[in-house]
Each structure stands twice: as structure tokens, then as C-alpha cells.
Amino acid sequence: MMLPLTPPGNGAGLRVTLVSMPWQSFELPSLPLALLAARLADVRPMDTVREYHGYLRWAEYLLAETGGEITPETCERVSVEDVFHGIGDWVFAGALYDDPEWRTAELEAYAAHARGGALDTSAARRMRPLAAGFVELAAREILAGEPDVVGLTSTFMQNVASLALARRLKEQAPGLVVVMGGSNCDGAMGHALHRNHPFVDLVVRGEGERVFPELLGRVAAGQSPEHLPGVCWWKGDDSVANPQATHPVPPALIPRPDFDAWQAALDSSSVRPYIEPKLLLEGARGCWWGEKHQCTFCGLNGSSIAFRAHPAERFRADLEHLVERHRILDVLTVDNIMDMGYFRDLLPGLAATGWDLRIHYEVKANLRADQIRLLARAGVHCVQPGIESLSTRVLELMDKGSTATINVRTLRDCESEGITVSWNHLCGFPGETDEDYLDVLAQIPALVHLQPPGSVGRILLERFSPYFERPELGFPDRRPHRIYDHVYDLPREELDDLVYLFDAPPAGISDALEKRLQDVGLRWRDAYPASSLTITEDTPDLLRIEDRRVGWPRTDHVLTGAEAAAYRALERGRAAGHVDVPESWLEEQVAKGLLFRDGPTYLAIATRGGPVHKVAESLEETARYRPHV
């Protein structure tokens, strides 16, 4: 099978339409579309590039077709909350396989156990009959622009909707070149997607900024994509997967995202009154910690774990440009970890601007109090520090490079600075025992004034993680996660290559202990909004701590002299022999809930600021826990 396009000739450019289908958050632009559009404008100015924001169009379509019954808020819940139950993919699977009842019984059987039987599929079942009509509409609207090439980006639950659209596009326009890329196409997943769906002409595996423009050049010239790194293509009836690039895309080739087309689509959209839009920005790719100590359960970087960051001045220029151009102050960075150099080169300058920004950033948990204060002053309102656990031994099993003391200190200091913390408490690690959690369980009631985890549960086995790549670490038996049973019509051996999430026999703690952790987590979430433990007076001779935590006596603790000095010293966390008070006094403060004990280390847990009282949940962190089944 050769590429179907007849080259335009005479140096004419291609007509390219970039597409982002459901599901992604309706409050956000599509970063892949914005980056590729900007990149093509730089290196292929002869091309005409359009964007089709299919996820926005889907929300508009549902709003119109149901007379307002299905709102964008409902779509957002499916997009974000149900992403690891495969609900969105199931909605479009009927359109992909021409069967409105496709795997309905399998979905209902799954839902009967997921979230303890509380998984609500009513919205998805209402949407399912409308999916095929939307795919038809999207194909018609895209083809109206007479594109030569359609490029579809796929991440999380965008696979099935994208495949359904690709199939319809090729049925209506056999000469069209259909390309797919995105994180769902990385590694073996991209080749499996290609060889099982002959209506997809090309798949780009890995980063696209360098390869995609070169691929368009081959298409325009009618040339084969042979030897183009990472590209899957058809050689006759055979699917060929070129080896992926061995070197990551350097930051200099990663452009400033162009959100103009998204802004125009949003401004004219019927869903605009329902959402509060936010911007996306990328300062770095990869993970500087993971390059040497990849967390055992984490596969989020895929094949591109090498850390690369824009210089601070470039990041600030991009941020300033996008905020001023779009008049939007909420900014989510997509970096998996902040470049530590930004504490020196970026954040002080942002803090000095006085901009009323609300930035979300992923950071490492081992930050000092002054660094967290700087984040707050620079406009960082929410952080995702990868806390994962409050057990030092379990954190060692993860290869997190952190401790329970560091994690609790981060929660305390973020609370003091008014920064929301997005985190999940994970369990189910090979080698952990129930005993690793008993001391944590006993002390969590003292932490209810700090921000609780968004969820508590076992890890999922992720492709690209050390646990996946090295079965000898504890998960030798695995199968594609059960959510794919109600999505794809493919044999097991193909799903083994296609999917990202896997089931494995549970490891680590007992089911009973997991249930205790979950129950304690729920009580923590309930208690947090009405709880505080705050230092209200701090003089050289006196420290006053006001205790207003749920489950604790309403008390004002007064520490003087050496005891006050010791408590201040313990704000960094110290062993008993490094403070001038007897160990018996330290244990008394643990009993009063004023100190957290992590093995030989004691940590002061009272905050120095007002409570945040907002529980955050994170999409990427949610990827790491097992749905409650």
C-alpha cells in the first residue's frame, strides 16, 4: 500500500488539518495542535494549516442534540474523572465498530464493581447513540476544507474517537493521507495501532516536532517514509515500523505554542459560558530525577525521559506573551518536574512582576520552606509534588528519593503559603508489608489540618515503568487492564502491544489494610475543611499553637524556653539527639499531635499561615492508582 496522495507539484504546499478529538479537558487548548501548528509555520510556511478542535465540537454537538441535557460539565466529568475506566473510549467504540450496542454488557459488568459499584455510566450511555452522528459531522466539516493530510493527536482516551474519525475520513476520501501521533502512539503502541487499523496511513511514534515536518515533505514529494525515525507506514500490505529516534528533540526545536485558532474556536463556541479556560505551557520535557532513578511505578515519560528545559528567559517570554495575548491568568504547566534552576533564574523575576497569575506546577517534594514561599510569590497556586506515600520504607521501594518527613513538611509548608497540593496515596508495591503503614495510620489523625490525598489505592502497572519493563521487580504476570475489554475488538496479543495500563495480581499490603488506608483517607478529606493547627504567636521566649483540628480537643498549646526553641528547630525535622529536650518530651508532643514521627526523626507539623481548605485531584497522579474494583 503506497501513500495515496498525488504530490501537489510546482512547490505548492499541502493543506494540513490537525485534529484533537474527544476526550480532553474542555477548559484547555490542545497543546499538541498548538505546538505542531507553530512548528509548521516556522519550517513549512508553504503549507496551509487548519485546526479542528473536535473535543470542543463534541461538547457543542451534545449540548445542541440533547436540548441542553448534556452540558459541558457532564463532558468534563467523563473526560477527567472516568479516564481510567475507559468510559470515553467506550462511547465512541460503537461508532468505530458500527455497532451501537458494542460491549454494553461488558461495560455494565465492569461498572458493577468499579468504585465499589458506584461508577455511574448513565451519561456515557446517553452519549453513545450520538457518537456516530458526531463522527459523521466531524468528517464532513474536516473534508470541507479539502485537506491533503489530516493529523490526529491521541493521548489517554482519544484513541477510539480518533480511529472512528480516521475510518470515516478514508471511506469518504480514499486519497486523503491520515496520520496519527501522540503519547498513545509511543513505542509498541504505535505499531500495534497502525497494523490493526489499515485506514491509518502513517503513525508517528515519539516526539513530532522534528519528524512530522519531514514526513510532510516526503508526502508532498510522493516519497516513501522509509528510514524516517519512528514512522509506521505501509509497504504493500505490511505494516513497517521504523526505529524510533535515539536522540530527543532539543528545546530549541520546541516552539512557543500558538493558541490563536483555539481562542477563535472558543470565542464563537456555545460552550464558552460553561467553562473557565486555562492556558497550557511547557518549560521542560522528561524528568531529571527519572534519568537516574526512575520511580518504579511511573511510565508517564514514555520513551522520552531525557530531561530538557527551556532557558528561564525563554519560559518567561512565552508565559508573558500567552497571558497578554489571551487575557487568561490560569496557567497549567505540563512539565513532569520543574527545572531546579528556575528557583534561581525564573521565579524571583515572576514574583517581582506582581502579576495575578494562578500557575500549576509539578515539583519534587524535597523543597525548602523558602523555595515554597518563592513559588507562592511567583503565582504558583497549585503544585503536584509526587508525594505518593507517608511511609519512608515504601518511598524507598518506589525509588522516590524522598522520605515521609520531607513529604509531610511539604504539605505543612504549602498549607502555610496557601498553595494547593495535588497528590494521591499509593500502595501495592512489591516488598511492602502491612507493618510499613501501621505507624502512618496511627498518625494521620494528627495531619487532618494538612491537605489530604485526592485518592488512596493500589498502583496500576503502566507501560514504560520499571515495573513493566522488568517483571522480576514483582509483576511477572500481567494482562491488559480490564477496561479494554469493553473497548477494543482485538486479540489479546495485539492488546498487549496497544494499551498503556495493565492488570497484575496484587502485591504488597493486604486488602484489609488497603481498605483501612482508604477509610482513613476519606475521614481525612472530611475533617480537613474544618481543621487547623496554627502557630499564632512566636516570640523569643514563647510559642503559641492554636489547635482547632477535628477529633482533637480545642486547645491553645503554649511552649516556652527550650521547648519553644526545640519546636522551631523541629520545623526542618531532626532526630532526638539533635534538640535540647528529652526524648520523653518529644513523645509527649507526638501524643498531642504536635509532632510527626518518622523513625528516629521528629517533625513539627503546625502551620504558620491560614489553611487552604481545598482538596485537589490531579489527572496525571490519578493515572497511578488502581480504580476501586
C-alpha positions, -999 to 999 in steps of 0.1 A, spaced: 0 0 0 16 33 -11 7 68 1 -25 78 -17 -17 114 -22 -8 128 -56 20 154 -50 9 190 -55 39 198 -76 53 232 -86 65 238 -50 29 242 -38 23 235 -1 0 209 14 -34 216 30 -30 201 65 -57 198 91 -46 190 127 -73 173 148 -79 168 186 -108 146 192 -126 138 225 -115 133 252 -95 160 268 -104 187 293 -127 213 277 -111 241 297 -78 236 280 -64 241 245 -47 212 227 -10 216 233 0 191 205 -20 210 180 -6 244 191 30 231 191 27 214 156 9 244 141 37 267 154 64 244 142 49 240 107 46 278 104 83 280 111 96 253 88 69 247 62 53 282 56 41 270 22 16 247 39 -20 258 48 -26 245 83 -60 244 100 -70 231 134 -101 211 142 -109 211 179 -131 181 179 -134 179 217 -150 213 218 -171 205 188 -183 173 206 -195 194 236 -213 218 213 -229 188 195 -241 172 227 -255 205 240 -275 210 208 -286 174 202 -299 170 238 -315 204 242 -291 213 269 -295 180 288 -258 170 284 -238 200 294 -200 206 291 -198 199 328 -210 164 321 -185 160 293 -157 172 316 -166 146 342 -163 118 317 -131 133 303 -113 137 336 -129 116 363 -136 85 341 -104 85 321 -90 53 338 -123 34 334 -123 36 296 -157 53 296 -149 78 269 -134 52 246 -165 31 251 -187 59 240 -170 60 206 -164 23 202 -198 18 188 -190 43 160 -157 26 153 -172 -9 150 -206 1 135 -224 -14 165 -245 9 188 -246 -19 214 -209 -26 213 -197 -42 245 -225 -26 265 -229 -57 287 -192 -58 294 -192 -21 305 -221 -27 328 -204 -58 343 -173 -37 349 -193 -8 364 -210 -31 388 -177 -34 406 -157 -3 398 -156 24 425 -173 -1 448 -202 -3 424 -206 35 424 -193 41 388 -221 60 370 -223 52 333 -257 69 327 -241 99 309 -219 77 287 -249 55 278 -269 87 268 -239 99 247 -233 66 229 -261 68 204 -249 103 194 -213 94 188 -217 80 152 -236 111 141 -209 133 156 -181 114 138 -200 118 105 -204 156 112 -167 159 121 -156 141 89 -179 163 68 -166 195 84 -129 185 81 -133 174 44 -150 206 36 -115 222 38 -102 198 12 -72 187 32 -43 167 17 -33 154 51 -52 150 84 -31 146 115 -48 133 147 -33 135 181 -41 109 207 -35 109 244 -54 90 272 -90 84 259 -86 100 225 -77 67 207 -111 53 198 -127 86 188 -97 93 166 -98 59 150 -135 62 143 -129 95 126 -100 82 106 -120 53 93 -148 76 82 -124 101 66 -108 73 45 -142 60 34 -152 94 22 -118 105 8 -96 75 -1 -69 98 -14 -65 116 19 -34 109 40 -43 101 76 -16 104 102 -18 96 139 6 106 167 7 115 204 16 96 236 -8 68 227 14 61 197 47 58 216 68 26 213 50 -7 207 16 10 210 21 30 178 30 -1 157 0 -20 171 -23 8 164 -10 10 128 -10 -26 118 -45 -32 132 -61 -2 115 -54 -1 78 -73 32 74 -45 49 92 -18 56 66 10 67 89 18 68 126 44 90 142 60 74 173 77 97 197 81 134 196 68 151 165 85 185 161 113 172 140 97 142 123 63 155 114 75 183 91 100 159 74 71 134 69 50 161 53 79 168 30 80 131 20 42 131 14 44 163 -7 71 147 -29 54 114 -31 83 97 -14 84 67 9 88 74 47 114 47 48 141 54 74 122 83 88 127 78 126 96 64 144 73 64 115 50 34 108 40 30 72 25 5 47 48 -14 24 22 -32 3 0 -49 29 28 -50 55 30 -25 84 66 -13 87 77 4 119 109 24 116 131 25 147 123 55 169 148 84 172 176 78 196 180 115 204 153 136 220 141 168 204 162 197 217 144 226 234 154 249 205 131 230 182 102 231 205 82 263 196 61 286 216 25 272 213 1 290 190 -33 291 207 -49 316 183 -70 290 165 -82 276 198 -91 310 211 -111 318 180 -130 285 182 -136 290 219 -149 326 215 -175 315 190 -185 283 208 -218 277 226 -198 260 254 -179 292 263 -203 303 290 -199 269 308 -161 269 312 -132 288 327 -104 285 301 -68 279 312 -36 281 292 -10 253 289 27 259 288 58 237 286 90 246 303 107 212 301 103 176 289 115 144 306 125 140 342 159 149 357 152 125 386 140 97 364 170 98 342 190 82 370 163 70 394 131 63 375 103 58 400 95 21 398 58 26 391 60 56 367 57 53 329 44 88 322 75 100 303 72 71 278 103 68 256 113 104 262 126 105 298 158 126 290 154 160 307 155 191 287 144 226 297 139 260 281 161 287 295 143 307 321 142 338 299 125 318 271 99 304 295 91 338 309 88 353 275 64 326 264 44 330 296 42 368 292 32 365 255 5 340 260 -10 356 291 -12 390 275 -24 377 242 -52 356 256 -60 376 288 -60 343 308 -42 342 341 -47 305 349 -17 285 335 -11 248 338 25 237 331 28 203 316 64 196 328 67 164 347 92 181 371 104 217 375 139 226 364 155 235 398 174 263 381 141 281 378 142 288 415 172 310 408 166 323 373 128 324 368 107 326 400 123 357 416 115 376 384 79 364 383 75 373 419 87 408 412 62 414 384 31 414 407 11 396 380 -20 379 394 -11 346 380 -25 312 391 0 286 380 0 248 384 34 232 385 48 197 391 77 198 415 98 174 436 87 172 472 121 179 488 118 217 487 128 241 515 103 264 531 119 294 514 115 277 480 78 270 486 74 307 497 90 318 464 66 295 444 37 312 461 50 347 455 56 339 418 19 330 414 21 292 418 -12 283 434 -11 245 429 17 220 430 19 183 423 49 172 442 47 134 438 42 127 475 27 92 468 32 79 504 38 89 541 59 57 547 97 62 543 102 25 536 76 24 509 91 55 493 124 37 492 107 8 473 95 34 448 130 49 444 114 83 451 144 99 467 122 113 494 111 105 530 79 107 550 94 136 568 100 155 536 65 148 523 48 159 555 70 190 557 60 199 521 23 195 530 28 217 560 48 245 542 23 245 512 -5 249 537 13 278 553 18 295 520 -17 290 507 -6 266 479 -29 237 470 -12 203 469 -24 177 444 -14 142 454 -25 106 458 -16 80 484 -3 49 466 1 13 479 5 -22 465 43 -21 460 62 -54 458 80 -59 491 58 -36 513 41 -50 543 12 -41 565 37 -31 592 51 -4 569 18 15 573 7 10 609 27 40 623 14 61 595 -22 51 601 -18 60 638 -5 95 630 -28 105 601 -54 119 626 -29 145 636 -24 156 600 -60 164 592 -52 202 591 -29 194 561 -42 187 526 -54 151 522 -47 129 492 -72 130 463 -74 92 464 -59 62 481 -54 29 463 -31 4 446 -9 13 417 -17 3 382 10 -13 361 20 13 334 38 6 302 74 21 302 76 19 340 105 -1 356 78 -25 370 66 -31 334 100 -33 317 115 -55 344 90 -81 355 114 -95 380 108 -65 402 75 -80 412 49 -81 384 58 -111 362 21 -119 354 2 -92 336 -27 -87 312 -42 -57 295 -63 -38 320 -99 -50 322 -112 -16 310 -101 -25 275 -125 -55 275 -153 -31 268 -134 -10 242 -114 -29 216 -122 -58 192 -86 -71 191 -70 -103 202 -50 -105 235 -16 -105 218 -24 -72 200 -38 -56 231 -5 -65 248 12 -40 225 -16 -14 220 -26 -5 256 -9 16 283 -24 1 315 -22 -35 327 -37 -56 355 -14 -78 376 -20 -99 408 -20 -75 437 13 -71 456 23 -56 489 -2 -50 516 -33 -70 523 -67 -60 510 -79 -53 546 -50 -29 552 -57 -12 519 -94 -7 530 -82 8 563 -60 32 544 -89 42 522 -112 47 551 -86 69 569 -81 89 537 -119 95 535 -120 107 571 -90 129 564 -108 145 535 -140 150 556 -121 166 585 -97 189 566 -121 217 557 -128 224 594 -93 217 608 -64 239 616 -32 237 637 -16 271 635 13 289 652 -4 322 663 23 337 684 61 334 681 84 355 703 119 347 715 105 332 747 71 319 737 54 298 710 16 296 710 -1 269 688 -39 271 683 -54 236 678 -87 235 660 -85 201 644 -115 178 640 -111 150 665 -88 169 689 -96 190 719 -99 227 713 -66 238 728 -40 266 728 -6 250 734 20 273 749 57 264 747 84 284 764 121 284 767 139 253 755 107 237 744 98 266 721 133 266 707 131 228 701 98 231 683 112 257 660 143 236 653 120 206 645 103 225 617 131 211 595 129 177 611 156 163 634 164 132 654 160 132 692 197 138 700 198 170 679 174 191 700 179 202 736 149 184 751 145 149 764 130 122 741 102 118 765 90 153 758 92 146 720 69 116 725 45 137 745 42 161 716 36 132 692 8 120 715 -7 156 715 -5 156 677 20 184 675 49 164 661 51 137 633 75 108 640 93 92 611 115 65 626 142 85 646 131 118 631 106 142 646 89 170 626 68 200 638 35 200 619 18 232 630 15 257 601 25 294 600 -4 306 578 -41 302 571 -55 270 558 -61 263 521 -91 241 526 -92 229 491 -88 193 482 -71 188 448 -71 159 424 -47 155 396 -52 138 363 -17 125 359 -14 114 395 -48 97 392 -31 76 365 -11 59 391 -38 43 413 -60 13 408 -97 21 404 -116 8 433 -129 -25 420 
